[in-house]
Amino acid sequence: MVNETQTHVDQAEALEDEDAYALGRKAVAEVLFAVDVEDRDRLSALMEPLHPADIADLLEQINAFDRMRLIKLYGQEFDGEILSELDESIREEVIGLLRPDVLAEAVRELDSDDVVDLVEDLEDAQQEAILDVLEDSDRVAVEQSLTYPEYSAGRLMQREVVMAPEHWNVGEAIDYLRDREDLPKQFYHVVLVDPRLRPVGNVTLGRLMGSRREVLLTSLVEDVFEVIPVNREEGEVAYAFNQYHLISAPVVDENERLIGVITIDDAMVVLDEEHEEDILRLAGVGEESSLSDSVIETTKQRFPWLAVNLATAILASLVIAVFEDAISTLVALAVLMPIVASMGGNAGTQSLTVAVRALATKDLTGANVWRVIRREVMVGLVNGLVFAAIMGAVGLFWFGSFNLGYVIAAAMVVNLVVAGLAGTVIPVLLEKTGVDPALASGAFVTTVTDVVGFFAFLGLAVLVML
């Protein structure tokens, strides 16, 4: 009994060592072993308990050769949700490996919004292959969604909507739902519509099932009710879901007629993608970078911003060249110069990251922009004064020069103040001019802090010490 208890403890400790909810290395190794020995029954047994998202992670983690062997061996069945969860960089590859009958069965399981997400980035031939396996009504719905602008609510919505006339009571709605055989697999609201099919309110399933049959649906509508125009940009839709804590929202056409619904899971996917894009853009590695990308694809994504960085570095070097004689006279300037530029760059990046994220979430607006700018400048001033004291002491004790300590201290204050200012103002100005601040701010802020840092430090050194 003691040994059995200890075994459970050891197992629990081992589980704690694994990343929560991540697919463990042992599970991946077992799957690959089953593929190596071509044991289909073993592979099916290992894959059966896995969530579609975990299977998608598995396919993304292994190399292309193992991915092909796994799909060929496992190919007698394939959950459509796996395709939805797959990274776009390998989704087309996986679809090409599936047998037509397996692909057809997988796609038929999906809601219309998932099918749209699946086919919108595929080549025409693969798009047609998937659309051909759909029922006529589903194909028409998907094709109509594809006519809406990319990244719009029309592409995000699902056409399967549960609606009821606004004059119904609870009993009529429940009887209607019980009689329907084509209810969506998952829905949260019954949308009330007027005679012209315009949505007028949402009734949650909880309130519907918890009310007496004679209660009118209009008395159960939620207080918060947002209607999404079909051409609304998906980022704005995701913001509305996050801002107003929506679970689902009806989508209307130009005549305000109900044509679909967007649910919280799709809105959160958009938010997640936008956060990821912002991070990748800030780093200059391309908004669609993936671990599955080839060397050539990754190089193409990163090269342009490395080229921009080279140009800005040359500009900073030109400033240094102006003070070449001063650097030759005082070697200590060359030693301390990178410290000023590095501190300014890091401080600018901190302010820049806060500003770009606040712009994306609409927290930074015209109403509070000057307050935020003042705060970042004051933060730069305070940090500058603290580090100026530290570096002033370093300059004094390291090189025995009070003037050198004074120069680097003053340059530190100037550069950190400018870093706070540039890190906030540059993203705001770029957004005003229609340029994505996440994409272009980094290069500008780095240039400003490098140029100002070098100029302040070397210029002060010339004035004070030479």
C-alpha positions in Angstrom: 0.0 0.0 0.0 2.9 2.3 0.9 4.6 1.5 -2.4 1.4 2.1 -4.4 1.0 5.5 -2.7 4.6 6.4 -3.4 4.0 5.5 -7.0 1.1 7.9 -7.3 3.1 10.6 -5.6 6.0 10.0 -8.1 3.5 10.2 -11.0 2.0 13.4 -9.7 5.5 14.9 -9.3 6.4 13.8 -12.8 3.2 15.4 -14.2 4.0 18.7 -12.3 7.4 18.7 -14.1 5.6 18.7 -17.5 4.2 22.0 -18.8 0.6 22.2 -18.0 -1.6 21.2 -20.9 1.3 20.8 -23.2 1.9 17.7 -25.2 4.6 15.8 -23.4 7.8 14.5 -25.1 7.0 11.0 -24.0 3.6 11.1 -25.8 5.2 12.4 -29.0 7.9 9.7 -28.8 5.3 7.0 -28.4 3.3 8.2 -31.4 6.5 8.3 -33.6 7.4 4.8 -32.5 4.0 3.5 -33.6 4.6 5.2 -36.9 8.1 3.7 -37.2 6.8 0.2 -36.7 3.7 0.9 -38.8 1.4 -0.2 -35.9 -1.9 1.4 -36.9 -3.9 0.0 -34.0 -1.3 1.4 -31.5 -1.3 4.7 -33.3 -5.1 5.0 -33.1 -5.1 4.0 -29.4 -2.6 6.8 -28.7 -4.4 9.4 -30.8 -7.9 8.6 -29.6 -7.8 10.4 -26.2 -6.0 13.5 -27.6 -7.9 16.7 -28.1 -7.8 18.0 -31.8 -5.7 20.9 -30.6 -3.1 18.5 -29.1 -3.1 16.5 -32.4 -2.5 19.7 -34.3 0.4 20.6 -32.0 1.8 17.1 -32.6 1.7 17.6 -36.3 3.3 21.0 -36.0 6.2 19.7 -33.8 7.3 16.8 -36.0 9.1 17.1 -39.3 7.5 16.9 -42.7 8.6 13.3 -43.4 7.2 12.0 -40.1 4.1 14.1 -40.6 3.5 12.4 -44.0 4.0 8.9 -42.5 1.7 9.6 -39.6 -1.1 10.9 -41.7 -0.8 8.0 -44.2 -1.0 5.5 -41.4 -3.7 7.3 -39.4 -5.6 8.5 -42.5 -8.7 6.3 -42.2 -10.2 8.9 -39.9 -9.4 12.6 -39.3 -11.4 15.0 -37.1 -12.2 18.2 -38.9 -11.4 20.2 -35.8 -7.7 19.2 -36.3 -7.6 21.1 -39.5 -9.1 24.1 -37.9 -6.5 24.0 -35.1 -3.5 23.6 -37.4 -1.1 26.4 -38.1 -1.7 27.9 -41.5 1.9 27.3 -42.5 1.3 23.5 -42.6 -2.5 23.2 -43.1 -2.3 23.1 -46.9 0.4 20.4 -46.7 -1.8 18.3 -44.4 -4.9 18.7 -46.6 -2.9 17.6 -49.6 -1.9 14.4 -47.7 -5.4 13.3 -46.8 -7.4 10.9 -49.0 -10.4 12.6 -50.7 -12.9 10.5 -48.7 -11.2 11.3 -45.4 -11.0 15.0 -46.2 -14.7 15.0 -47.2 -15.8 13.5 -43.9 -13.6 15.8 -41.9 -14.9 19.0 -43.6 -18.6 17.9 -43.3 -18.2 18.0 -39.5 -17.2 21.7 -39.4 -19.4 24.8 -38.9 -19.5 27.2 -41.8 -17.1 29.7 -40.2 -14.5 26.9 -39.7 -14.8 25.9 -43.3 -14.3 29.5 -44.4 -11.2 29.8 -42.2 -10.0 26.5 -43.7 -10.3 27.3 -47.4 -9.7 31.1 -47.6 -5.9 30.8 -47.8 -5.8 27.6 -50.0 -5.0 27.4 -53.6 -8.0 27.4 -56.0 -7.7 23.6 -56.7 -7.7 22.7 -53.0 -10.5 25.2 -52.3 -12.6 23.6 -55.0 -11.9 20.1 -53.7 -13.2 21.0 -50.3 -16.2 22.9 -51.5 -17.2 20.0 -53.7 -17.7 17.7 -50.7 -20.1 20.1 -49.0 -23.9 19.9 -49.3 -25.3 22.5 -51.6 -26.7 24.7 -48.9 -23.4 24.6 -47.0 -21.4 25.3 -50.1 -23.6 28.4 -50.9 -23.1 29.7 -47.4 -19.3 29.3 -47.5 -19.0 30.8 -51.0 -21.1 33.8 -49.9 -18.9 34.3 -46.8 -15.9 34.3 -49.1 -17.3 37.2 -51.0 -16.9 39.5 -48.0 -13.6 41.3 -47.4 -10.8 39.4 -45.8 -10.5 40.0 -42.1 -14.1 41.2 -41.9 -17.0 40.0 -39.7 -18.5 38.3 -42.8 -15.5 35.9 -42.9 -15.6 35.4 -39.1 -19.3 34.6 -38.7 -21.0 31.2 -38.8 -24.2 31.0 -40.9 -25.9 28.5 -38.5 -28.1 30.8 -36.3 -30.8 30.0 -33.8 -33.4 32.7 -34.1 -37.0 33.1 -32.9 -39.8 35.7 -33.5 -39.8 38.4 -30.9 -43.5 37.7 -30.0 -42.8 34.1 -28.9 -42.9 32.8 -25.4 -40.5 30.3 -23.7 -42.7 27.3 -24.4 -42.9 28.0 -28.1 -39.1 28.5 -28.3 -38.4 25.3 -26.4 -40.8 23.3 -28.7 -39.1 24.8 -31.7 -35.6 23.9 -30.6 -36.7 20.3 -29.8 -38.2 19.9 -33.2 -35.2 21.1 -35.1 -32.7 18.5 -36.3 -30.1 21.0 -37.6 -29.2 22.9 -34.5 -25.5 24.1 -34.4 -23.3 21.9 -32.3 -22.6 24.8 -30.0 -24.6 28.0 -29.4 -25.2 30.3 -26.5 -28.2 32.5 -27.4 -31.5 32.5 -29.2 -31.6 35.7 -31.3 -34.9 37.5 -31.3 -35.9 39.0 -34.7 -38.7 41.3 -35.9 -40.8 40.5 -39.0 -38.1 41.9 -41.2 -35.5 39.5 -39.7 -33.7 42.4 -37.9 -32.2 41.2 -34.6 -33.7 42.9 -31.5 -32.3 41.0 -28.6 -30.4 37.9 -27.3 -31.9 35.4 -24.8 -29.3 33.1 -23.1 -30.1 29.4 -22.9 -29.8 29.5 -19.2 -32.6 32.0 -18.8 -34.7 30.3 -21.4 -34.5 26.9 -19.7 -35.0 28.4 -16.2 -38.2 30.3 -17.1 -41.9 29.1 -17.2 -43.4 28.3 -20.6 -45.7 31.3 -20.6 -43.0 33.9 -20.1 -42.4 36.1 -23.1 -38.9 36.0 -24.6 -38.8 39.8 -24.8 -38.8 39.9 -21.0 -35.6 37.7 -20.9 -33.4 39.6 -23.3 -29.9 40.5 -22.1 -29.1 44.1 -21.2 -26.0 44.2 -23.3 -26.8 43.6 -27.0 -24.4 44.4 -29.8 -25.1 44.0 -33.5 -22.1 43.5 -35.8 -22.2 44.9 -39.4 -21.0 42.3 -41.9 -18.2 44.5 -43.2 -16.9 45.4 -39.7 -13.1 44.7 -39.4 -12.5 41.6 -37.3 -10.1 43.4 -35.0 -12.9 45.8 -34.1 -15.2 42.8 -33.6 -12.8 41.2 -31.2 -12.4 44.4 -29.3 -16.2 44.7 -28.9 -16.3 41.1 -27.5 -13.5 41.9 -25.0 -14.8 45.3 -24.1 -18.4 44.4 -23.5 -17.9 40.8 -22.3 -20.0 39.3 -25.2 -20.5 35.6 -25.6 -22.0 35.8 -29.1 -23.3 38.6 -31.3 -25.5 38.6 -34.4 -24.2 39.8 -37.8 -26.3 41.8 -40.1 -26.1 42.8 -43.8 -26.5 46.3 -45.3 -30.3 46.1 -44.8 -29.8 45.2 -41.1 -31.1 41.7 -41.7 -29.7 38.8 -39.6 -27.3 36.7 -41.7 -25.0 35.0 -39.1 -23.5 35.0 -35.7 -20.0 35.4 -34.2 -19.2 33.5 -31.0 -16.6 34.2 -28.4 -14.2 31.4 -29.4 -13.8 33.0 -32.8 -13.4 36.5 -31.4 -10.7 35.3 -28.9 -8.8 33.6 -31.8 -8.7 37.0 -33.5 -7.4 38.7 -30.3 -4.8 36.1 -29.9 -3.7 36.4 -33.5 -3.5 40.2 -33.2 -1.4 40.0 -30.1 0.9 37.6 -31.8 1.2 39.8 -34.9 2.1 42.8 -32.7 4.9 40.9 -31.0 6.3 39.6 -34.3 6.1 43.0 -35.9 7.8 44.7 -33.0 10.6 42.2 -33.4 10.7 42.7 -37.1 10.4 39.0 -38.0 7.2 39.2 -40.1 3.6 38.9 -38.9 3.1 35.4 -40.2 6.3 33.8 -38.9 6.0 30.2 -37.8 8.3 27.5 -36.4 7.3 25.4 -39.4 8.6 28.0 -42.0 11.5 27.0 -44.2 14.9 28.7 -44.0 14.1 30.7 -47.2 10.7 31.9 -46.0 12.1 32.9 -42.6 15.0 34.7 -44.3 12.7 36.6 -46.6 10.6 37.8 -43.6 13.5 39.0 -41.5 15.8 40.4 -44.2 13.9 43.7 -44.9 13.9 44.8 -41.3 17.6 43.8 -40.8 18.3 46.0 -43.9 16.4 48.9 -42.2 18.4 48.3 -39.0 21.6 48.4 -41.0 20.6 51.8 -42.5 19.8 53.2 -39.1 23.1 51.8 -37.7 25.0 53.6 -40.5 23.2 56.8 -39.6 24.3 56.4 -36.0 27.8 55.7 -37.1 27.9 58.9 -39.1 27.3 60.8 -35.9 30.2 58.9 -34.3 32.4 59.8 -37.3 31.8 63.5 -36.6 33.5 63.1 -33.3 36.3 60.9 -34.5 39.1 63.2 -33.3 37.5 63.4 -29.8 37.3 59.6 -29.6 41.0 59.3 -30.7 42.0 61.8 -28.0 39.9 60.2 -25.2 39.8 56.4 -25.5 37.4 56.3 -22.5 34.7 57.8 -24.7 34.7 54.6 -26.9 34.5 52.5 -23.8 31.5 54.2 -22.3 29.7 55.2 -25.5 27.8 51.9 -26.0 26.4 52.1 -22.4 24.5 55.4 -23.2 23.1 54.0 -26.5 22.1 50.7 -24.9 20.3 52.3 -22.0 18.4 54.6 -24.3 17.5 51.8 -26.6 16.1 49.6 -23.8 14.2 52.5 -22.3 12.7 53.4 -25.7 11.7 49.8 -26.2 9.9 49.7 -22.9 7.9 52.9 -23.7 7.3 51.7 -27.2 5.9 48.3 -26.1 3.5 50.0 -23.7 2.3 52.5 -26.3 1.8 50.0 -29.1 -0.2 47.7 -26.9 -2.3 50.6 -25.5 -3.0 51.7 -29.1 -4.1 48.2 -30.1 -6.5 48.0 -27.1 -7.7 51.6 -27.6 -6.5 52.5 -24.1 -4.3 55.3 -25.6 -6.5 57.9 -27.2 -6.5 61.6 -28.0 -8.0 62.2 -24.6 -5.1 60.9 -22.6 -2.2 60.9 -25.0 -0.5 64.0 -23.4 -0.9 62.6 -19.9 0.8 59.3 -21.1 3.6 61.2 -22.8 4.3 63.3 -19.7 4.3 60.2 -17.6 6.8 58.4 -19.9 9.1 61.5 -20.0 9.0 61.8 -16.2 9.8 58.1 -15.9 12.7 58.6 -18.3 13.9 61.6 -16.2 13.7 59.8 -12.9 15.5 56.7 -14.2 18.0 58.9 -16.0 18.8 60.7 -12.8 19.3 57.4 -10.9 21.5 55.9 -13.5 23.3 59.2 -14.1 24.4 59.1 -10.5 25.6 55.5 -10.9 27.5 56.1 -14.2 28.9 59.4 -12.9 30.5 57.5 -10.1 31.7 54.8 -12.5 33.3 57.5 -14.7 34.9 59.2 -11.8 36.4 56.0 -10.1 37.1 54.0 -13.2 38.9 56.7 -15.2 39.6 59.2 -12.4 37.9 62.0 -14.2 35.2 64.1 -12.6 34.4 65.8 -16.0 33.9 62.4 -17.7 31.6 61.3 -14.9 29.6 64.5 -15.4 29.4 64.1 -19.2 28.1 60.5 -19.1 25.7 61.3 -16.3 24.2 64.3 -18.3 24.1 62.2 -21.5 22.3 59.4 -19.6 19.6 61.8 -18.4 19.1 63.3 -21.9 18.9 60.0 -23.7 16.5 58.3 -21.2 14.1 61.4 -21.4 14.3 61.3 -25.2 13.7 57.5 -25.2 10.5 57.9 -23.1 9.3 60.7 -25.4 10.2 58.9 -28.7 8.8 55.5 -27.5 5.4 57.1 -27.0 5.2 59.9 -29.6 6.5 57.9 -32.6 3.8 55.1 -32.4 1.0 57.7 -32.0 2.3 59.7 -35.0 2.6 56.5 -37.1 -1.0 55.5 -36.3 -2.2 59.0 -37.2 -0.6 58.7 -40.6 -2.1 55.2 -41.2 1.1 53.2 -40.7 1.0 50.2 -38.3 2.9 51.4 -35.2 3.8 47.8 -34.3 5.5 47.4 -37.7 7.6 50.5 -38.0 8.1 52.1 -34.6 11.0 49.9 -33.5 13.4 51.1 -36.2 12.5 54.8 -35.7 12.8 54.7 -31.9 16.2 52.8 -32.1 17.5 55.4 -34.5 16.4 58.3 -32.3 17.9 56.9 -29.1 21.2 55.9 -30.8 21.6 59.3 -32.6 20.6 61.3 -29.6 22.7 59.2 -27.2 25.9 59.4 -29.3 25.4 63.1 -30.0 24.7 64.0 -26.4 27.6 62.0 -25.0 30.2 62.9 -27.6 29.0 66.5 -28.0 29.1 67.2 -24.2 32.6 65.5 -24.0 33.9 67.9 -26.7 32.4 70.9 -24.9 33.5 70.0 -21.4 36.8 68.0 -21.8 38.5 69.3 -25.0 
